[in-house]
Amino acid sequence: MTEADRDQWKPVPLRRVWPNETWDFTPWLAGNLRQLGEAIGMELSLIQEEAYGWSGYLDILAESSDEAKVAIENQLEASDSDHFARLIGYAVNHDARVLVCVAPYFHEYHQRILGGLKEAMHGNKEIFAVEIDAEGGKDFRPAEDGRPASGFRAVFRPKELHTDWPEAPSAEVDDDAVRMASPDRFLMYYRPLIERLLVADIRPLPTIYGGFTGRWRSFSTGYEPIVYGLRIGAGGSDAESAVFLEVRTENRQQIFDALRERQSEIQEGLDGEALGSYELTDNCGLLISTEASVDDPDDKQNEIREWMFRNLHRLMATAQPHLDAVMRNLQSDATETAE
C-alpha cells in the first residue's frame, strides 16, 4: 500500500475491521492496551482475556501501574445498557477499582448514567467511556496494513482528569458567552442526529480532527483536512445553521476556486437548496444554510435535524465526485511539474 492510498483512508464501520467482537476485537484491544491507557491517563498491562467469574466472562481484565484491577468491556456497536450492567457485575466479581467501556459511540444517556454511577460510588471507583475509530480504504485489511485503528478518545472520565471542564459563568458574562460555555446543549442537540447518521453508516471524525467540537460536527471527505460539516447556531445573536464542505489545506484557494467553477453542477443535486460559498482567513468552502439555533423549541430542532440529515446526504453524494476530480487534476498537475 502506498502513502497516497493511506492519505485517502476514511472512517469505516468497526465490523469491517473486526467482524467478531470476541474473536477479533477483544484480542486486538488486549494487544493495544498502551493506546487505551493513554486515552484514560493510565499505564495498563494485561492480566487475562475472557476472564471468567460467577457473573460471566469479562472481555479483558487488566492492571494499572499502581496494581489496581481494571475491568474492560468492549463492543462493536454504540453503547447499550446491557453491556453497562454486565460491566458492573464483572467489576464486583474481579474486585476491579477501574471500569472501562470501549465502543464506537456513547449515547449521551449512557454518559449521564456513568456520571451518576461515579457519584454513587463516592470516588471508590474510576469509570471511563472510551470511543474508538477505525479507518481504511475499500480494500482495507488490518492484519496486513498494521494500522487497524485511528485512535481512542475518552468521552467520560473523572472530573479531575479534564483540562477543559466548563466552569460556571460569572454574573458579568453576557448571554451569548453563557450559551457558548454550555457544551451539553450541543451534545443533546446532536445526539439523535448522530445516532441516525450512524445507522446510515456516516460517522463523525475523531475529536483530534475536529469531529466533535462544540456546535460543529465534521465528517471525512477522504482528503485531510477537507471535511464535510454540520453547524448549529449557538443561540442569541448566532442563529445560523449550516451543512458545508470546508477546505483547510495549504493550497485551499486553488481547491476552492476549482470547486466554485463546478458550483452550478453541484447545485443541481441539492433539490432546490441554495448552495453558497464563504472565504475566511484559514478556511473556505461551500455551504447550505438556514436560520436555526440550539435554543429553538423541540419541534423546530427536530425539523433542523431532519434538514441536516437530508442535506448532508445530498451534499456528500453530489459534491464528492467533483472534489475527487479536482484532487485528481491537482495531483496530475503536480506530477507533470515534478517531471
C-alpha positions in Angstrom: 0.0 0.0 0.0 1.3 3.4 -1.0 1.3 6.6 1.2 -1.1 8.1 -1.3 -3.5 5.2 -0.5 -3.2 5.8 3.2 -3.8 9.6 2.8 -7.3 8.8 1.3 -8.4 6.4 4.0 -11.8 7.1 5.5 -13.6 6.1 8.8 -15.1 2.6 8.3 -17.5 0.6 10.4 -15.7 -1.4 13.1 -17.2 -4.7 11.9 -15.3 -4.2 8.6 -12.1 -4.3 10.7 -13.1 -6.8 13.4 -16.0 -9.0 12.2 -16.5 -10.7 15.6 -16.3 -9.0 18.9 -15.0 -12.0 20.9 -12.6 -13.5 18.3 -11.3 -10.3 16.6 -11.9 -7.1 18.5 -11.2 -8.2 22.1 -7.8 -9.9 21.2 -6.8 -6.8 19.2 -7.7 -4.5 22.1 -5.9 -6.7 24.6 -2.8 -6.3 22.5 -3.2 -2.5 22.3 -3.7 -1.6 26.0 -1.0 1.0 25.7 -3.1 3.1 23.4 -6.2 2.6 25.5 -4.2 3.6 28.6 -3.0 6.8 27.0 -6.7 7.8 26.4 -7.5 7.5 30.1 -4.2 8.5 31.6 -3.1 5.1 32.9 -0.4 2.5 32.2 -2.2 -0.8 31.7 -1.0 -4.3 31.5 -2.9 -7.4 30.5 -3.9 -10.0 33.1 -6.4 -12.1 31.1 -8.7 -12.1 28.2 -12.2 -13.5 28.7 -11.7 -13.6 32.5 -14.3 -16.0 33.9 -16.2 -15.4 37.2 -19.6 -16.1 38.7 -21.0 -13.2 36.7 -19.7 -14.4 33.3 -16.8 -13.7 31.1 -15.2 -10.2 31.3 -13.7 -9.2 28.0 -10.4 -8.0 29.4 -9.0 -8.0 32.9 -6.0 -5.7 33.2 -3.9 -4.0 35.9 -2.8 -0.4 36.3 0.7 0.7 37.3 -0.5 1.1 40.9 -1.7 -2.5 40.8 -5.4 -1.7 40.7 -7.6 -4.2 38.9 -9.1 -2.8 35.6 -12.3 -4.3 34.1 -12.7 -3.6 30.4 -15.8 -4.3 28.4 -15.8 -3.7 24.7 -18.4 -3.7 21.9 -18.6 -3.0 18.2 -21.8 -1.1 18.2 -23.0 2.1 20.0 -23.3 1.9 23.8 -26.2 -0.1 25.3 -27.5 -0.7 28.8 -26.8 -4.5 28.6 -23.0 -4.0 28.4 -23.1 -1.4 31.2 -25.0 -3.8 33.5 -22.6 -6.6 32.8 -19.5 -4.5 33.4 -20.7 -3.5 36.9 -21.1 -7.2 37.7 -17.7 -8.1 36.3 -16.1 -5.3 38.3 -17.6 -6.6 41.5 -16.6 -10.2 40.6 -13.0 -9.3 40.0 -12.7 -6.6 42.7 -11.8 -4.1 40.0 -11.3 -0.5 41.1 -11.3 0.8 37.5 -14.2 0.3 35.0 -13.6 1.0 31.3 -16.2 0.8 28.5 -14.9 0.8 24.9 -17.3 1.4 22.0 -17.5 3.3 18.7 -20.1 5.8 20.1 -21.6 6.6 23.5 -25.1 8.0 23.8 -25.3 11.0 26.0 -27.9 9.0 28.0 -25.2 6.4 29.0 -22.6 9.1 29.7 -25.0 10.6 32.2 -25.5 7.1 33.8 -21.7 6.8 34.2 -21.7 10.2 35.9 -24.4 9.2 38.3 -22.7 5.9 39.0 -19.4 7.7 39.7 -21.1 9.9 42.3 -23.0 7.0 43.9 -19.7 5.2 44.4 -18.2 8.2 46.3 -14.9 8.0 44.4 -14.3 4.4 45.2 -14.3 3.5 41.5 -12.8 5.2 38.5 -15.1 4.9 35.5 -14.2 5.7 31.8 -16.1 5.6 28.5 -13.7 5.5 25.6 -14.7 5.8 21.9 -12.7 4.1 19.2 -12.5 4.8 15.5 -11.2 2.7 12.6 -10.2 3.9 9.1 -9.1 2.4 5.9 -9.7 2.1 2.1 -12.1 -0.1 0.2 -9.7 -3.0 0.3 -8.9 -2.5 4.0 -7.1 -5.4 5.6 -5.9 -4.6 9.1 -3.6 -7.6 9.5 -1.6 -6.6 6.5 -1.8 -2.8 6.9 -0.8 -2.8 10.5 -3.0 0.2 11.4 -6.5 -1.0 12.2 -7.5 1.9 14.4 -7.1 5.6 14.1 -7.4 6.3 17.8 -9.1 6.3 21.1 -10.8 9.2 22.8 -12.2 9.4 26.4 -15.7 10.9 26.3 -16.4 10.4 30.0 -13.8 10.3 32.8 -13.4 11.6 36.3 -13.6 15.4 36.6 -10.0 15.8 37.8 -8.6 14.5 34.5 -10.5 17.1 32.4 -8.5 20.1 31.2 -11.5 21.8 29.7 -14.2 21.2 32.3 -16.7 24.0 31.8 -16.8 26.5 34.7 -19.9 28.3 35.9 -20.1 31.7 34.2 -19.8 34.8 36.3 -22.5 37.4 36.7 -20.7 39.7 34.4 -20.7 37.3 31.4 -23.2 38.3 28.7 -26.0 35.9 27.4 -24.1 34.8 24.3 -21.0 33.9 26.3 -23.1 31.9 28.7 -24.6 29.9 25.8 -21.1 29.2 24.4 -20.0 27.9 27.8 -22.7 25.2 27.8 -21.4 22.3 25.7 -24.1 19.9 26.9 -26.7 21.8 24.9 -24.9 20.9 21.7 -24.4 17.3 22.8 -28.1 17.0 23.5 -29.0 18.6 20.1 -26.7 16.3 18.1 -27.4 13.0 19.9 -30.5 11.9 17.9 -29.0 13.1 14.7 -25.7 11.3 15.2 -27.5 8.1 16.1 -29.4 8.3 12.9 -26.3 9.0 10.9 -24.5 6.0 12.5 -27.3 3.8 11.3 -26.7 5.2 7.8 -23.0 4.4 8.2 -21.9 8.0 8.4 -19.6 8.6 11.4 -18.2 11.9 12.7 -14.4 12.2 12.6 -12.4 11.7 15.8 -12.1 14.6 18.1 -8.4 15.2 17.1 -9.7 16.0 13.6 -12.5 18.3 14.9 -15.2 15.7 14.6 -16.8 16.6 18.0 -16.3 20.3 18.7 -19.0 22.3 20.3 -21.6 23.3 17.8 -19.8 21.6 14.9 -19.6 18.0 13.7 -17.2 17.0 10.9 -17.2 14.1 8.5 -14.5 12.7 6.2 -14.1 13.5 2.5 -11.1 11.2 2.2 -8.8 14.2 1.9 -7.4 15.6 5.2 -8.1 18.4 6.2 -11.0 18.8 3.8 -14.2 17.9 5.6 -18.0 17.9 5.4 -19.5 19.6 8.4 -22.6 20.5 10.3 -23.0 23.7 12.3 -25.9 24.5 14.7 -26.4 28.2 15.8 -25.4 28.8 19.4 -28.5 30.9 20.1 -28.8 34.6 20.9 -27.2 36.6 18.1 -25.9 33.4 16.5 -28.9 32.0 14.7 -27.4 30.4 11.5 -27.1 26.7 11.0 -25.4 25.0 8.0 -24.3 21.9 6.2 -20.9 22.6 4.5 -17.9 21.4 2.6 -14.8 23.0 4.1 -11.2 23.2 2.8 -8.3 23.9 5.2 -5.3 22.8 3.1 -2.3 25.0 2.4 -3.5 25.2 -1.3 -7.1 25.8 -0.2 -7.6 28.7 -2.5 -6.7 26.6 -5.5 -9.1 23.8 -4.5 -11.8 26.3 -3.6 -11.6 28.1 -6.9 -11.8 24.8 -8.8 -14.9 23.8 -6.7 -16.6 27.1 -7.3 -16.2 26.5 -11.1 -18.3 23.4 -10.5 -20.7 25.1 -8.1 -23.6 25.2 -10.5 -23.2 21.5 -11.3 -23.2 20.7 -7.6 -26.2 22.9 -7.1 -28.3 20.6 -9.4 -28.2 17.7 -6.9 -29.4 19.7 -3.9 -33.2 19.7 -4.7 -33.6 23.4 -4.6 -31.4 24.2 -1.6 -29.2 27.2 -2.3 -25.5 26.4 -2.4 -23.4 29.4 -1.2 -19.7 29.9 -0.6 -17.5 31.5 2.0 -13.9 32.6 2.5 -12.2 33.1 5.8 -8.6 33.6 6.9 -7.7 29.9 7.3 -10.5 28.1 5.5 -13.1 28.4 2.8 -15.9 26.3 1.5 -19.4 25.7 0.1 -22.4 25.7 2.3 -26.2 25.4 2.6 -27.5 27.4 5.4 -30.8 28.1 7.2 -31.9 30.2 10.2 -32.0 28.0 13.3 -30.2 27.6 16.7 -29.8 25.2 19.6 -32.2 27.5 21.5 -35.2 26.7 19.2 -38.2 24.7 20.6 -38.0 20.9 20.4 -40.3 20.7 17.3 -38.1 23.2 15.4 -35.0 21.3 16.5 -36.4 18.1 15.1 -37.1 19.9 11.8 -33.5 21.1 11.6 -32.1 17.7 12.4 -34.1 16.3 9.5 -32.9 19.2 7.4 -29.2 18.5 8.3 -29.6 14.7 7.8 -31.1 15.2 4.3 -28.8 17.8 3.1 -25.6 16.2 4.5 -26.5 13.2 2.4 -27.2 15.3 -0.7 -24.0 17.4 -0.4 -21.9 14.3 0.1 -23.4 12.4 -2.8 -23.3 15.5 -5.1 -20.0 17.2 -4.2 -17.8 14.1 -3.7 -17.4 13.2 -7.4 -16.4 16.9 -8.1 -14.0 17.0 -5.2 -12.4 13.7 -6.4 -12.0 15.2 -9.9 -10.4 18.4 -8.5 -8.0 16.4 -6.4 -7.1 14.1 -9.3 -6.4 17.1 -11.5 -4.2 18.7 -8.9 -2.2 15.5 -8.3 -1.8 15.1 -12.1 -0.6 18.7 -12.4 1.9 18.2 -9.6 3.2 15.0 -11.2 3.7 16.8 -14.5 5.5 19.7 -12.8 7.8 17.3 -11.0 8.7 15.5 -14.2 
